[in-house]
Amino acid sequence: MNFGKLAAGVAAVSLIAAPVAAQAANSVAPAVERVGGVSSSEEKLEGSNGILIAVLAAAAVIAGIIIIADDDDDPTSP
């Protein structure tokens, strides 16, 4: 048996065994129970730039369509 086939077999076994070992490690009861934290202020992840980004994305899509649909069908070679 050559080294390449042995290495491929070891890699295949490790790919099969890794998720099983990870699941078994997660099933053990945790030492500390997780609890949710209370936040005094709420953050807005979107902010006020959401509409601006949407408008710019729409403009980019429209510009791309116009560039693709341009009627410049003249050949560049003689």
N, CA, C and O of each residue as an XYZ file, in Angstrom:
312
protein
N       0.857     -1.171      0.000
C       0.000      0.000      0.000
C       0.899      1.228      0.000
O       1.776      1.363      0.853
N       0.683      2.107     -0.943
C       1.560      3.270     -1.011
C       1.098      4.372     -0.051
O      -0.003      4.333      0.497
N       1.975      5.343      0.125
C       1.730      6.399      1.113
C       0.519      7.263      0.755
O      -0.199      7.714      1.648
N       0.284      7.499     -0.534
C      -0.839      8.349     -0.959
C      -2.181      7.762     -0.569
O      -3.067      8.476     -0.100
N      -2.330      6.454     -0.763
C      -3.600      5.810     -0.409
C      -3.786      5.773      1.103
O      -4.900      5.925      1.604
N      -2.692      5.571      1.822
C      -2.769      5.574      3.280
C      -3.157      6.959      3.805
O      -3.978      7.078      4.715
N      -2.562      7.997      3.226
C      -2.882      9.365      3.649
C      -4.336      9.708      3.329
O      -5.008     10.366      4.123
N      -4.819      9.266      2.173
C      -6.217      9.513      1.809
C      -7.156      8.790      2.755
O      -8.202      9.328      3.120
N      -6.805      7.590      3.154
C      -7.642      6.843      4.097
C      -7.678      7.496      5.467
O      -8.735      7.585      6.091
N      -6.522      7.955      5.936
C      -6.473      8.642      7.233
C      -7.277      9.937      7.185
O      -7.980     10.269      8.140
N      -7.174     10.673      6.070
C      -7.941     11.909      5.928
C      -9.442     11.628      5.929
O     -10.208     12.366      6.549
N      -9.863     10.583      5.249
C     -11.284     10.238      5.202
C     -11.801      9.853      6.579
O     -12.894     10.261      6.972
N     -11.021      9.069      7.312
C     -11.439      8.667      8.660
C     -11.511      9.876      9.583
O     -12.425      9.972     10.402
N     -10.561     10.799      9.461
C     -10.590     11.981     10.327
C     -11.765     12.890      9.989
O     -12.339     13.522     10.877
N     -12.125     12.959      8.707
C     -13.295     13.759      8.330
C     -14.586     13.157      8.871
O     -15.530     13.882      9.184
N     -14.628     11.850      8.979
C     -15.813     11.194      9.518
C     -15.839     11.289     11.039
O     -16.904     11.476     11.626
N     -14.684     11.164     11.682
C     -14.638     11.108     13.143
C     -14.722     12.476     13.808
O     -15.178     12.565     14.948
N     -14.302     13.535     13.144
C     -14.266     14.861     13.776
C     -15.648     15.351     14.203
O     -15.785     15.786     15.347
N     -16.676     15.309     13.361
C     -17.997     15.768     13.810
C     -18.576     14.923     14.941
O     -19.260     15.435     15.827
N     -18.292     13.625     14.900
C     -18.794     12.749     15.958
C     -18.149     13.110     17.287
O     -18.829     13.172     18.311
N     -16.846     13.348     17.277
C     -16.147     13.728     18.503
C     -16.607     15.092     18.998
O     -16.741     15.294     20.205
N     -16.851     16.028     18.092
C     -17.300     17.364     18.498
C     -18.696     17.298     19.112
O     -18.975     17.995     20.088
N     -19.572     16.471     18.552
C     -20.911     16.338     19.093
C     -20.876     15.674     20.464
O     -21.641     16.047     21.354
N     -20.014     14.717     20.635
C     -19.903     14.051     21.932
C     -19.360     15.009     22.984
O     -19.769     14.948     24.143
N     -18.450     15.885     22.598
C     -17.903     16.853     23.545
C     -18.950     17.885     23.939
O     -18.949     18.355     25.076
N     -19.846     18.247     23.019
C     -20.883     19.238     23.316
C     -22.016     18.657     24.140
O     -22.741     19.405     24.797
N     -22.188     17.342     24.124
C     -23.308     16.745     24.846
C     -23.040     16.635     26.341
O     -23.970     16.428     27.119
N     -21.791     16.769     26.749
C     -21.455     16.744     28.165
C     -22.020     18.010     28.806
O     -21.962     19.086     28.211
N     -22.564     17.886     30.012
C     -23.170     19.034     30.676
C     -22.113     20.115     30.920
O     -21.026     19.820     31.416
N     -22.431     21.360     30.575
C     -21.454     22.431     30.775
C     -21.233     22.709     32.263
O     -22.129     22.497     33.080
N     -20.046     23.181     32.603
C     -19.714     23.468     33.998
C     -20.460     24.707     34.486
O     -20.811     24.798     35.663
N     -20.704     25.661     33.586
C     -21.400     26.896     33.948
C     -22.573     27.056     33.007
O     -22.427     26.910     31.793
N     -23.730     27.353     33.555
C     -24.911     27.555     32.723
C     -24.899     28.972     32.165
O     -24.596     29.929     32.877
N     -25.230     29.093     30.892
C     -25.230     30.413     30.257
C     -26.542     31.121     30.561
O     -27.609     30.506     30.545
N     -26.457     32.404     30.836
C     -27.639     33.226     31.084
C     -27.566     34.455     30.193
O     -26.482     34.872     29.788
N     -28.712     35.027     29.893
C     -28.766     36.224     29.068
C     -28.448     37.470     29.881
O     -28.757     37.551     31.070
N     -27.832     38.429     29.222
C     -27.492     39.676     29.882
C     -28.531     40.741     29.584
O     -29.197     40.692     28.550
N     -28.671     41.696     30.479
C     -29.623     42.781     30.301
C     -28.862     44.015     29.832
O     -27.854     44.398     30.427
N     -29.348     44.627     28.772
C     -28.705     45.819     28.229
C     -29.571     47.030     28.528
O     -30.795     46.979     28.404
N     -28.930     48.112     28.921
C     -29.696     49.307     29.250
C     -30.014     50.142     28.019
O     -30.959     50.931     28.039
N     -29.257     49.985     26.965
C     -29.525     50.770     25.753
C     -29.599     49.827     24.563
O     -28.903     48.814     24.503
N     -30.447     50.181     23.633
C     -30.584     49.389     22.427
C     -29.764     50.034     21.320
O     -29.748     51.256     21.179
N     -29.094     49.218     20.547
C     -28.311     49.729     19.443
C     -29.032     49.424     18.140
O     -29.634     48.362     17.981
N     -28.964     50.358     17.222
C     -29.526     50.147     15.897
C     -28.392     49.713     14.983
O     -27.495     50.497     14.675
N     -28.438     48.471     14.557
C     -27.374     47.969     13.707
C     -27.440     48.564     12.313
O     -26.406     48.765     11.676
N     -28.647     48.849     11.828
C     -28.789     49.378     10.482
C     -28.369     50.832     10.430
O     -27.713     51.248      9.474
N     -28.725     51.602     11.419
C     -28.404     53.017     11.405
C     -29.283     53.765     10.428
O     -30.339     53.272     10.031
N     -28.853     54.956     10.038
C     -29.641     55.770      9.121
C     -29.123     55.675      7.696
O     -29.595     56.406      6.825
N     -28.168     54.796      7.437
C     -27.585     54.696      6.105
C     -28.218     53.602      5.265
O     -27.787     53.385      4.132
N     -29.217     52.910      5.773
C     -29.827     51.804      5.036
C     -30.466     52.238      3.739
O     -30.305     51.571      2.717
N     -31.184     53.336      3.761
C     -31.853     53.821      2.554
C     -30.821     54.307      1.547
O     -30.974     54.081      0.346
N     -29.771     54.971      2.022
C     -28.719     55.460      1.130
C     -28.017     54.295      0.433
O     -27.748     54.365     -0.767
N     -27.725     53.246      1.158
C     -27.070     52.077      0.566
C     -27.987     51.417     -0.460
O     -27.523     50.985     -1.515
N     -29.277     51.334     -0.163
C     -30.229     50.738     -1.105
C     -30.322     51.558     -2.389
O     -30.381     50.994     -3.482
N     -30.335     52.872     -2.264
C     -30.404     53.740     -3.445
C     -29.136     53.593     -4.285
O     -29.215     53.513     -5.511
N     -27.972     53.556     -3.640
C     -26.719     53.392     -4.372
C     -26.648     52.029     -5.062
O     -26.154     51.932     -6.185
N     -27.134     50.984     -4.405
C     -27.144     49.660     -5.023
C     -28.070     49.628     -6.230
O     -27.729     49.047     -7.261
N     -29.236     50.249     -6.109
C     -30.169     50.298     -7.234
C     -29.566     51.089     -8.397
O     -29.729     50.701     -9.554
N     -28.873     52.190     -8.105
C     -28.232     52.983     -9.147
C     -27.137     52.178     -9.839
O     -26.970     52.276    -11.055
N     -26.393     51.386     -9.075
C     -25.340     50.561     -9.668
C     -25.935     49.493    -10.582
O     -25.384     49.222    -11.649
N     -27.045     48.888    -10.182
C     -27.699     47.880    -11.017
C     -28.226     48.509    -12.300
O     -28.066     47.942    -13.381
N     -28.846     49.660    -12.188
C     -29.382     50.352    -13.373
C     -28.250     50.760    -14.305
O     -28.371     50.613    -15.521
N     -27.140     51.275    -13.751
C     -26.001     51.651    -14.582
C     -25.419     50.430    -15.287
O     -25.023     50.520    -16.449
N     -25.362     49.298    -14.603
C     -24.867     48.076    -15.227
C     -25.751     47.624    -16.369
O     -25.252     47.184    -17.404
N     -27.056     47.727    -16.193
C     -27.989     47.342    -17.260
C     -27.831     48.260    -18.457
O     -27.861     47.796    -19.597
N     -27.663     49.557    -18.221
C     -27.502     50.517    -19.319
C     -26.196     50.244    -20.063
O     -26.167     50.309    -21.292
N     -25.127     49.944    -19.347
C     -23.847     49.675    -20.001
C     -23.928     48.399    -20.833
O     -23.394     48.350    -21.941
N     -24.583     47.378    -20.316
C     -24.705     46.126    -21.059
C     -25.597     46.293    -22.284
O     -25.308     45.722    -23.335
N     -26.671     47.059    -22.169
C     -27.630     47.199    -23.266
C     -27.248     48.301    -24.249
O     -28.062     48.666    -25.098
N     -26.045     48.835    -24.160
C     -25.611     49.890    -25.070
C     -25.562     49.354    -26.497
O     -25.170     48.207    -26.709
N     -25.953     50.167    -27.476
C     -26.022     49.737    -28.877
C     -24.712     49.976    -29.614
O     -24.733     50.287    -30.805
N     -23.607     49.845    -28.961
C     -22.302     50.027    -29.595
C     -21.850     48.698    -30.172
O     -21.026     48.000    -29.581
N     -22.401     48.353    -31.342
C     -22.116     47.061    -31.963
C     -21.089     47.155    -33.067
O     -20.972     46.227    -33.866
N     -20.340     48.243    -33.142
C     -19.329     48.396    -34.184
C     -18.140     47.478    -33.877
O     -17.667     47.439    -32.741
N     -17.661     46.749    -34.871
C     -16.519     45.869    -34.628
C     -15.244     46.686    -34.409
O     -15.082     47.753    -35.002
N     -14.366     46.203    -33.585
C     -13.120     46.922    -33.337
C     -12.026     46.499    -34.303
O     -11.036     47.216    -34.450
N     -12.170     45.364    -34.963
C     -11.172     44.932    -35.934
C     -11.650     45.288    -37.332
O     -12.852     45.289    -37.597
N     -10.718     45.591    -38.229
C     -11.130     45.987    -39.600
C     -11.619     44.823    -40.426
O     -11.994     45.003    -41.584
